[in-house]
């Protein structure tokens, strides 16, 4: 109830602050499991997608954001609650696997899960190679993947900025991509191929220059 109330309040505020121009929202299934895979240019990306999607979308958020603290922590915690963020400990392989397992449960319950396959924010505006966790989720759950391109969020809150500022963002929701378990049982190559297909779809929507490498920077 609290999350729904906060979401109702945050949506009109985001319309004023970010002036989102949304395309392709009809591509997002209104019910059933779905994975929303977006490029990553700014800290606000994980907020913009849930506030512009036609249904509730949950992203993973660091557990420490939900911990008790001062006024800033209270604001952050309630904002994340309002966008249905899921608290998970971050750091190391075990934490990464835990995040995927939490996401898989959400999908099996018919929810929508948001993910940034690049992992970290792009500091130079290029679109980096995707991590294969998104494909693991898609194949394991059978959920369609909606590629999403965010444009302009790096101007709203550049890397290093403490708070977002008013501006305009563009959000493109692409057509669903569906992936099935490989007939030969070779999961690794199948996940890599599926991830590359997802990233190619995001690149086509965003118009970003493609970097044929992983983003190793831990920018969040």
Legacy VTK file of the C-alpha trace (Angstrom):
# vtk DataFile Version 3.0
C-alpha trace
ASCII
DATASET POLYDATA
POINTS 220 float
0.000 0.000 0.000
2.810 2.414 0.927
4.661 1.676 -2.308
1.525 2.286 -4.387
0.804 5.556 -2.567
4.355 6.826 -3.010
4.363 5.789 -6.664
1.136 7.730 -7.221
2.758 10.815 -5.713
6.076 10.432 -7.516
4.677 10.030 -11.036
3.317 13.601 -11.422
6.439 15.040 -9.794
8.652 13.172 -12.270
6.558 14.531 -15.162
7.400 18.064 -14.083
11.045 17.511 -13.163
12.155 15.180 -15.987
9.564 16.022 -18.696
9.794 12.466 -20.064
9.043 11.796 -23.705
8.023 8.136 -23.841
7.885 5.966 -26.960
6.799 2.346 -27.417
5.082 1.814 -24.072
2.599 -0.456 -25.876
5.476 -2.923 -26.306
5.470 -3.630 -22.569
3.108 -6.496 -21.616
0.652 -5.268 -18.986
0.583 -8.602 -17.179
2.866 -11.580 -16.703
6.629 -11.779 -16.211
8.792 -9.379 -18.192
12.406 -8.207 -18.063
13.084 -4.544 -18.801
16.705 -4.173 -19.948
17.970 -0.582 -20.166
21.192 1.228 -20.961
22.900 2.934 -18.030
24.050 6.555 -18.191
23.039 7.965 -14.809
22.083 7.095 -11.241
18.511 8.205 -12.032
18.053 5.546 -14.743
16.648 3.022 -12.268
14.131 5.657 -11.159
13.145 6.920 -14.615
12.183 3.489 -15.963
9.704 2.576 -13.185
8.173 6.052 -13.300
7.606 5.960 -17.077
6.754 2.284 -17.623
3.060 1.378 -18.027
3.335 -1.114 -15.152
5.291 -1.572 -11.931
8.949 -2.425 -12.555
11.355 -3.405 -9.770
15.108 -2.811 -9.831
17.715 -4.092 -7.391
19.029 -1.455 -4.951
21.807 -1.604 -2.383
20.637 -2.751 1.034
22.354 0.211 2.720
19.974 2.615 0.965
17.160 1.116 3.044
18.985 1.323 6.364
17.919 3.847 8.993
19.774 7.146 9.190
19.259 10.888 8.862
16.872 12.925 6.751
18.673 12.123 3.472
18.501 8.395 4.220
14.792 8.720 4.999
14.142 10.425 1.664
16.177 7.839 -0.254
14.506 4.906 1.500
11.007 6.185 0.831
11.791 7.088 -2.773
13.119 3.574 -3.419
10.070 2.087 -1.726
7.899 4.178 -4.033
9.477 2.699 -7.149
9.326 -0.883 -5.850
13.102 -1.250 -5.521
14.311 -4.543 -4.029
17.022 -4.328 -1.345
19.921 -6.741 -1.879
23.465 -6.784 -0.514
26.014 -5.860 -3.166
29.544 -7.089 -3.737
31.121 -10.338 -4.902
29.850 -13.347 -6.834
27.504 -14.570 -4.088
25.744 -11.217 -3.948
25.406 -11.121 -7.740
23.903 -14.600 -7.772
21.565 -13.657 -4.937
20.343 -10.685 -6.988
19.555 -12.962 -9.932
17.722 -15.415 -7.684
15.626 -12.603 -6.189
14.833 -11.379 -9.700
13.926 -14.884 -10.877
11.456 -15.287 -8.012
9.852 -11.943 -8.900
9.483 -13.058 -12.517
8.042 -16.433 -11.549
5.467 -14.521 -9.506
4.477 -12.639 -12.667
6.328 -9.407 -11.927
8.404 -7.037 -14.046
12.108 -6.781 -13.314
14.414 -3.986 -14.485
18.106 -4.513 -15.131
21.067 -2.632 -16.598
23.058 -5.305 -18.470
26.144 -3.048 -18.660
26.416 -3.286 -14.876
27.978 0.125 -14.266
27.114 3.544 -15.606
28.849 4.587 -18.814
31.163 7.517 -18.155
31.795 8.304 -21.814
28.311 7.832 -23.251
29.148 4.650 -25.157
27.090 1.473 -24.823
29.237 -1.263 -23.283
28.910 -5.034 -23.645
26.196 -6.601 -21.552
26.749 -9.049 -18.718
25.009 -12.354 -19.335
22.864 -12.253 -16.183
20.035 -10.738 -18.217
20.087 -13.744 -20.571
20.295 -16.165 -17.639
17.097 -14.618 -16.301
15.360 -14.626 -19.683
16.138 -18.268 -20.425
15.458 -19.491 -16.867
12.129 -17.667 -16.557
10.875 -17.665 -20.134
10.017 -13.986 -19.684
10.249 -11.681 -22.702
12.922 -8.981 -22.625
11.985 -5.384 -23.437
15.063 -3.425 -24.596
14.945 0.161 -23.320
16.939 3.216 -24.356
17.277 6.160 -22.000
18.442 9.404 -23.602
19.450 12.525 -21.689
19.674 11.100 -18.179
23.413 11.779 -18.011
22.541 15.489 -18.156
19.947 15.151 -15.390
22.479 13.638 -13.002
26.027 13.218 -14.333
28.371 10.731 -12.682
29.625 12.411 -9.498
26.594 14.663 -8.980
24.875 14.241 -5.607
21.368 15.142 -6.775
19.457 15.231 -10.077
18.456 18.520 -11.658
15.436 19.329 -13.821
15.741 18.458 -17.481
14.248 16.389 -20.286
14.653 12.673 -20.877
13.543 10.407 -23.687
12.573 6.782 -23.067
12.210 4.211 -25.854
10.613 0.856 -25.032
11.517 -1.624 -27.766
9.738 -4.723 -29.032
9.857 -7.878 -26.896
12.658 -10.391 -27.398
12.076 -14.010 -26.385
14.798 -16.562 -25.702
14.478 -20.317 -25.176
16.864 -22.875 -23.652
19.493 -23.990 -26.176
18.733 -27.276 -27.912
22.352 -28.402 -27.553
22.375 -27.643 -23.834
25.309 -25.237 -24.136
24.184 -22.488 -21.813
27.266 -20.258 -21.987
27.247 -19.547 -25.740
23.444 -19.211 -25.714
23.534 -16.604 -22.940
26.264 -14.643 -24.681
24.368 -14.649 -27.972
21.117 -13.602 -26.313
22.826 -10.808 -24.351
24.481 -9.482 -27.499
21.097 -9.459 -29.242
19.573 -7.483 -26.358
22.418 -4.959 -26.416
22.122 -4.573 -30.203
18.424 -3.771 -29.771
19.233 -1.175 -27.098
21.895 0.374 -29.351
19.409 0.639 -32.227
17.004 2.519 -29.951
19.546 4.770 -28.227
21.839 5.576 -31.146
24.852 5.216 -28.842
28.303 4.342 -30.074
28.946 0.704 -29.205
32.015 -0.174 -27.147
33.160 -3.726 -27.849
34.329 -4.186 -24.272
32.952 -4.455 -20.764
32.595 -1.439 -18.533
34.911 -2.313 -15.657
34.318 0.914 -13.727
32.400 0.437 -10.503
30.201 3.492 -10.942
26.948 1.867 -9.824
LINES 1 221
220 0 1 2 3 4 5 6 7 8 9 10 11 12 13 14 15 16 17 18 19 20 21 22 23 24 25 26 27 28 29 30 31 32 33 34 35 36 37 38 39 40 41 42 43 44 45 46 47 48 49 50 51 52 53 54 55 56 57 58 59 60 61 62 63 64 65 66 67 68 69 70 71 72 73 74 75 76 77 78 79 80 81 82 83 84 85 86 87 88 89 90 91 92 93 94 95 96 97 98 99 100 101 102 103 104 105 106 107 108 109 110 111 112 113 114 115 116 117 118 119 120 121 122 123 124 125 126 127 128 129 130 131 132 133 134 135 136 137 138 139 140 141 142 143 144 145 146 147 148 149 150 151 152 153 154 155 156 157 158 159 160 161 162 163 164 165 166 167 168 169 170 171 172 173 174 175 176 177 178 179 180 181 182 183 184 185 186 187 188 189 190 191 192 193 194 195 196 197 198 199 200 201 202 203 204 205 206 207 208 209 210 211 212 213 214 215 216 217 218 219
